Amino acid sequence: MTRLPPLRFRDLQTHWRPTFRLAWPVVIGQLGVMLMSLVDTAMVGVLGRNVVGAVGLGSSLFGLAFIVGIGLLMGLDHEVSVAYGARREEDVARYAVQGLWLAAVISVPLTGALLFASGQMHRLGAAPELVPLAGRYLKTVAWSLPPALLFIALRQTLQAVGATGPGTVVLLMANVINALGCYALIQGRLGAPALGIVGSAWATNLSRIFMLVVLLSWTVSSHPRWWRSFAPHPESLRALVRLGVPAGLQLLFEGGVFSLATVLAARLGAVPAAAHQVVLQIASFAFMVPMGISAAGTVRVGQAIGRGDAEGARLAGWSAVGLGVGCMATSAVAMVLGWRLILAAFQLDPEVTALARQLLLVAGFFQLFDGAQVTLAGVLRGLGETVSSLVANLVGHWGVGLPVGCALAFGLGWGAVGLWIGLATGLAATAMGLLWRWQSRSRRALATH
């Protein structure tokens, strides 16, 4: 088998700029997705620690369904980018339509599961004061899942052809609507009723409906050739599902361990639940940066494969990994040194703030691993490889991280800090497994394309 030439730093430099140019609108868009949840958490802080913990519990379950849906749609990244790189416009158009079909179909069972879960919160073992609030929040916000997934399908298709701006602009506009909605509906301002925690959920629903309507309108007007036929295409749907199922399971294993950690933190009481929720929102917000870079890496690797440029695919992949890790190094420094300023935005009581500070230090430690694992998963997805990411997340998070976290939290009595050390351990194990796999593929298997 022919080997590719050695990796050289000066070759990577030529790829950083195009990777960053594609990534930064995606990053802003990903931050916009996360900002909604962050704003919800910050604005319900005035209602007390119980409400903050309840939003965390409800958001963790919604986020789990949402991230599984995103994973099932990730086949669009590879299929559309390869078709675009090979200049097969008819395939791009077909996948654009099939992405919407897939999003619509998967949103039905996922929304149903959330509505069912909203009435079963007591079975999670959460602190009793959190259960009714979390159930009401989840029952309302569950209805935002279908428009959110349809929006994601459109955004994935557009970014795979290099059109990252429209989705980003729409997300930023939606965040303004969400913030205004929270301001009005949580405490009854601007003539709106005071709905408390449910007001936060309704603001999210309205903003996500807005996202879908505006981006769909823009896409139909700017790419009219994509919409000549709305008929399902079984072969294309099978291709998307074949790539999407492993990606969805990978995100289920990754997101599931964080959701389970939220449930376990809720069992420890209102203070650990609130501190965990706040720091998880901060860490998740930081995670959106390498996640956006990961998406850019998927597109650039896929387009290079479509052109038959194996060396370009390898360099594009490594440049994305380097950018992802570099950005998370900055995030780590901010969390360790700027914790006081960061936590001040959440209006927490002193007891919650003290615990959140400890958790934020642990989160700062695992930033590099988090950036590495998500960008490595993205560049592997650009090759059409999603099973290795699934295996790495299963072993890393559930085989290593979760047992360590439970042993420290409940066996040794370290509480929420122990849970977070376990999360850090799982991310490190996952990153090392994916690094090994990408090194293997970039050295050998890419030469066969």
C-alpha positions in Angstrom: 0.0 0.0 0.0 1.3 3.4 -0.9 2.1 5.7 2.0 1.4 9.4 2.1 4.4 11.7 2.5 5.5 12.8 6.0 3.4 15.4 7.7 5.1 18.9 7.7 4.2 21.9 9.7 4.4 24.3 6.8 1.9 22.2 4.9 -0.6 22.5 7.8 -0.2 26.3 7.9 -1.6 26.5 4.4 -4.8 24.7 5.6 -5.4 26.7 8.8 -6.8 29.7 7.0 -9.4 27.9 4.8 -10.4 25.7 7.8 -10.9 28.7 10.0 -12.7 30.6 7.2 -15.3 27.8 7.0 -15.3 27.1 10.7 -15.9 30.5 12.3 -19.5 31.0 11.1 -20.2 27.4 12.2 -18.6 28.1 15.6 -20.8 31.2 16.0 -23.8 29.2 15.0 -23.0 26.4 17.5 -22.5 29.0 20.2 -25.9 30.4 19.3 -27.4 27.0 19.8 -25.9 26.7 23.3 -26.5 30.3 24.2 -30.2 29.6 24.4 -29.8 27.1 27.1 -27.2 29.3 28.8 -29.5 32.3 28.8 -32.4 30.1 30.2 -30.2 29.0 33.1 -29.0 32.5 33.9 -32.4 34.1 33.7 -34.2 31.6 35.9 -31.4 32.0 38.5 -33.5 34.7 40.2 -36.2 32.1 41.0 -33.8 30.1 43.2 -31.6 27.0 43.3 -34.5 24.6 42.9 -35.6 26.2 39.6 -32.0 26.2 38.3 -31.6 22.5 39.2 -35.0 21.7 37.6 -34.0 23.4 34.3 -30.8 21.5 34.4 -32.6 18.2 34.8 -35.2 18.9 32.1 -32.6 20.4 29.7 -30.3 17.3 30.1 -33.1 15.0 29.0 -34.1 17.3 26.1 -30.4 17.7 25.2 -30.0 13.9 25.0 -32.9 13.6 22.5 -31.7 16.6 20.6 -28.1 15.4 20.3 -29.2 11.9 19.2 -31.3 13.6 16.4 -28.3 15.7 15.4 -26.2 12.5 15.2 -28.7 10.8 13.0 -28.5 13.7 10.6 -24.7 13.8 10.5 -24.6 11.6 7.4 -25.6 14.8 5.5 -22.1 16.2 6.3 -20.3 13.4 4.4 -22.8 12.7 1.6 -23.4 16.3 0.6 -19.7 17.4 1.0 -18.5 14.5 -1.2 -21.2 15.1 -3.8 -20.4 18.9 -3.8 -16.6 18.2 -4.1 -17.3 15.9 -7.0 -19.7 18.5 -8.6 -22.7 16.2 -8.5 -25.4 18.9 -8.1 -28.3 16.5 -8.5 -27.0 14.5 -5.6 -26.7 17.6 -3.4 -30.3 18.5 -4.2 -31.6 15.0 -3.5 -29.8 14.8 -0.1 -31.1 18.3 0.8 -34.7 17.0 0.5 -34.0 13.6 2.1 -32.4 15.4 5.1 -35.7 17.1 5.8 -37.6 13.8 5.5 -35.2 12.1 7.9 -35.5 15.0 10.4 -39.3 14.9 10.2 -39.4 11.1 10.8 -37.0 10.9 13.7 -38.6 13.9 15.5 -41.8 12.0 16.1 -40.5 9.2 18.4 -38.0 11.5 20.0 -40.6 14.1 20.9 -42.9 11.3 22.1 -40.1 10.0 24.3 -39.6 13.4 25.9 -43.3 13.8 26.6 -43.4 10.4 28.3 -40.2 11.2 30.3 -41.8 14.5 31.5 -44.3 12.4 33.6 -41.6 10.0 34.9 -39.2 12.4 36.5 -39.8 10.9 40.0 -38.4 7.6 38.7 -34.9 9.2 38.2 -34.3 9.5 41.9 -33.9 13.3 41.8 -34.5 15.5 44.8 -38.3 15.7 45.4 -38.3 19.5 45.2 -36.9 19.3 41.6 -39.3 16.7 40.2 -42.5 18.7 39.5 -40.7 21.8 38.1 -38.5 19.7 35.8 -41.5 17.8 34.5 -43.4 21.0 33.6 -40.3 22.4 31.9 -39.7 19.3 29.8 -43.3 18.8 28.8 -43.3 22.3 27.3 -39.9 22.5 25.7 -40.3 19.0 24.1 -42.4 20.6 21.4 -39.4 22.6 20.1 -37.6 19.4 19.0 -39.2 19.0 15.6 -38.5 22.5 14.3 -35.0 22.4 15.8 -34.1 19.1 14.0 -35.6 20.4 10.7 -33.5 23.5 11.1 -30.4 21.3 11.8 -31.0 19.3 8.6 -31.1 22.5 6.5 -28.0 23.9 8.2 -26.0 20.7 7.8 -26.8 20.7 4.1 -25.8 24.4 3.6 -22.6 24.1 5.5 -21.6 21.0 3.5 -21.6 23.2 0.4 -19.7 26.0 2.2 -22.7 28.2 2.9 -22.2 28.7 6.6 -23.5 32.3 7.0 -27.3 32.0 6.7 -27.7 29.5 9.6 -25.4 31.6 11.8 -27.3 34.8 11.2 -30.7 33.0 11.8 -29.3 31.6 15.1 -28.2 34.9 16.3 -31.5 36.4 15.6 -33.3 33.5 17.4 -31.2 34.2 20.5 -32.4 37.7 20.6 -36.0 36.4 20.5 -35.2 33.8 23.2 -33.7 36.4 25.5 -36.6 38.8 25.1 -39.0 35.9 25.6 -37.3 34.8 28.8 -37.3 38.4 30.0 -41.0 38.8 29.4 -42.4 35.4 30.3 -40.4 34.3 33.3 -41.4 37.2 35.6 -44.2 38.7 33.6 -42.7 41.8 32.1 -43.7 43.8 28.9 -47.3 42.9 29.6 -46.8 39.2 29.4 -48.0 36.7 32.0 -45.5 35.5 34.7 -45.0 31.8 33.8 -41.9 31.1 35.8 -39.9 28.1 34.6 -42.5 27.3 31.9 -42.0 30.8 30.5 -38.4 29.9 29.8 -39.5 26.9 27.8 -42.1 28.8 25.8 -39.4 31.4 24.9 -37.2 28.5 23.6 -40.2 27.1 21.6 -40.9 30.4 19.8 -37.2 31.0 19.0 -36.8 27.6 17.4 -39.9 27.9 15.3 -38.6 31.2 14.1 -35.2 29.5 13.2 -36.9 27.0 11.0 -39.3 29.3 9.2 -36.6 31.9 8.3 -33.9 29.4 7.2 -36.3 27.3 5.2 -37.5 30.5 3.4 -34.0 31.6 2.6 -33.0 28.1 1.4 -36.0 27.7 -0.9 -35.4 31.2 -2.4 -31.6 30.8 -2.8 -31.5 27.2 -4.0 -34.7 26.6 -6.0 -33.2 23.7 -7.9 -33.0 21.7 -4.7 -36.8 21.6 -4.3 -37.9 20.3 -7.7 -39.0 17.0 -6.1 -40.0 16.3 -2.5 -40.5 12.6 -3.0 -38.6 10.3 -0.6 -35.6 8.5 -2.1 -35.1 5.2 -0.3 -31.5 4.7 -1.4 -30.4 8.1 -0.3 -32.2 7.7 3.0 -30.5 4.4 3.6 -27.1 6.1 2.9 -27.9 8.8 5.5 -29.1 6.3 8.0 -26.1 4.0 7.5 -23.8 6.9 8.5 -26.2 8.6 10.9 -27.0 5.6 13.2 -23.4 5.1 14.4 -23.0 8.9 14.8 -26.3 9.1 16.7 -25.2 6.3 19.0 -21.8 8.0 19.5 -23.5 11.2 20.6 -26.0 9.2 22.7 -23.1 7.6 24.6 -21.3 10.9 24.9 -24.3 13.0 25.8 -25.9 10.2 27.8 -23.0 10.1 30.2 -23.4 13.8 30.9 -27.2 13.5 31.2 -26.7 10.6 33.6 -24.2 12.7 35.6 -26.9 15.4 35.8 -29.4 12.8 37.2 -26.7 11.6 39.7 -26.0 15.2 40.7 -29.7 15.8 41.3 -29.7 12.8 43.7 -27.1 14.6 45.8 -29.4 17.5 46.4 -30.4 20.9 45.2 -26.9 22.5 45.7 -24.9 19.9 43.7 -27.7 19.9 41.0 -27.5 23.6 40.6 -23.7 23.8 40.6 -23.5 20.9 38.2 -26.0 22.6 35.8 -24.2 25.9 35.8 -20.8 24.4 35.1 -22.2 22.0 32.5 -23.7 25.0 30.7 -20.4 26.8 30.8 -18.4 23.7 29.6 -21.0 23.0 26.9 -20.8 26.6 25.7 -17.0 26.2 25.4 -17.4 22.9 23.6 -19.4 24.5 20.8 -16.2 26.1 19.5 -14.3 22.8 18.7 -17.7 21.3 17.7 -18.0 24.0 15.0 -14.4 23.4 13.9 -15.2 19.6 13.8 -18.0 20.3 11.4 -15.7 22.4 9.2 -13.1 19.5 9.3 -15.8 17.0 8.2 -16.7 19.2 5.2 -13.1 19.9 4.1 -12.1 16.3 4.4 -15.2 15.1 2.6 -14.8 17.7 -0.2 -11.1 16.7 -0.6 -12.1 13.0 -0.9 -14.8 13.9 -3.5 -12.0 15.6 -5.5 -9.8 12.6 -5.1 -7.2 14.6 -3.1 -6.0 12.2 -0.4 -3.2 14.4 0.8 -5.5 17.4 1.0 -7.9 15.4 3.1 -5.2 14.5 5.6 -3.9 18.0 5.9 -7.4 19.4 6.3 -8.1 16.9 9.0 -4.9 17.7 11.0 -5.4 21.4 10.7 -8.9 21.1 12.2 -7.6 19.0 15.1 -4.9 21.6 15.8 -7.4 24.5 15.7 -9.8 22.6 18.0 -7.2 21.8 20.6 -5.7 25.3 20.4 -9.1 27.0 21.1 -9.8 24.8 24.0 -6.4 25.7 25.6 -7.7 29.2 25.7 -10.9 28.0 27.2 -9.0 26.1 29.9 -7.1 29.2 30.9 -10.3 31.3 31.1 -12.0 28.7 33.4 -9.1 28.4 35.8 -8.2 32.1 36.0 -11.5 33.8 35.3 -13.9 31.6 37.4 -15.1 34.5 39.5 -16.2 36.6 36.6 -17.8 33.7 34.8 -19.9 32.5 37.8 -21.0 36.1 38.7 -23.3 36.0 35.6 -25.5 33.3 37.2 -26.6 35.1 40.4 -25.9 32.0 42.5 -26.0 31.8 46.3 -22.6 31.4 48.1 -23.0 27.7 48.7 -23.7 26.9 45.1 -20.9 29.3 43.9 -18.3 27.5 46.1 -19.1 24.1 44.7 -19.4 25.5 41.1 -15.9 26.9 41.4 -14.5 23.4 42.2 -16.3 21.9 39.3 -15.1 24.6 36.9 -11.5 23.8 37.8 -12.1 20.2 36.8 -13.8 21.4 33.6 -10.8 23.5 32.8 -8.6 20.5 33.1 -10.4 18.4 30.5 -10.8 21.1 27.9 -7.9 19.9 25.7 -9.2 16.3 25.7 -12.7 17.6 24.8 -11.5 19.6 21.9 -9.3 16.8 20.6 -12.0 14.1 20.7 -14.7 16.1 19.0 -12.5 17.3 16.2 -11.0 13.9 15.6 -14.6 12.4 15.4 -15.4 15.1 12.8 -12.4 14.5 10.5 -13.1 10.7 10.7 -16.7 11.4 9.7 -15.4 13.2 6.7 -14.0 9.9 5.6 -17.4 8.3 6.1 -16.2 6.6 9.2 -18.5 6.8 12.2 -18.2 3.4 13.9 -14.7 4.1 15.4 -16.1 7.2 17.1 -19.0 5.1 18.4 -16.6 2.5 19.9 -14.3 5.1 21.4 -17.1 6.9 23.2 -18.7 3.7 24.4 -15.4 2.5 25.9 -14.1 5.9 27.1 -17.2 7.2 28.7 -19.1 4.1 29.8 -16.2 1.7 30.3 -13.8 4.1 32.0 -15.2 7.5 32.9 -18.6 6.6 34.4 -17.2 3.8 36.7 -14.5 6.2 37.9 -17.0 9.0 38.5 -19.4 6.8 40.5 -16.6 5.3 42.5 -15.3 8.7 43.5 -18.7 10.4 44.0 -20.5 7.7 46.0 -17.8 5.2 47.0 -15.3 7.8 48.4 -17.9 10.5 49.1 -16.4 13.1 46.8 -19.9 14.1 45.5 -20.2 16.2 42.4 -16.5 16.8 42.2 -15.9 13.0 41.9 -18.5 12.8 39.1 -16.7 15.5 37.2 -13.3 13.9 37.6 -14.9 10.8 36.1 -16.2 12.8 33.2 -12.7 14.2 32.6 -11.2 10.7 32.7 -13.7 9.5 30.1 -13.0 12.3 27.7 -9.2 11.6 28.0 -9.7 8.0 27.2 -12.0 8.8 24.2 -9.6 11.3 22.8 -6.7 8.9 23.0 -8.6 6.2 21.2 -9.7 8.5 18.4 -6.2 9.9 18.0 -4.9 6.4 17.4 -7.5 5.7 14.8 -7.0 9.0 12.9 -3.3 8.5 12.9 -3.8 5.1 11.4 -6.2 6.3 8.7 -4.2 9.4 7.8 -1.0 7.5 7.4 -2.3 4.6 5.4 -6.0 4.3 4.5 -6.3 7.7 2.9 -3.7 6.7 0.3 -6.3 4.2 -1.1 -8.8 7.0 -2.0 
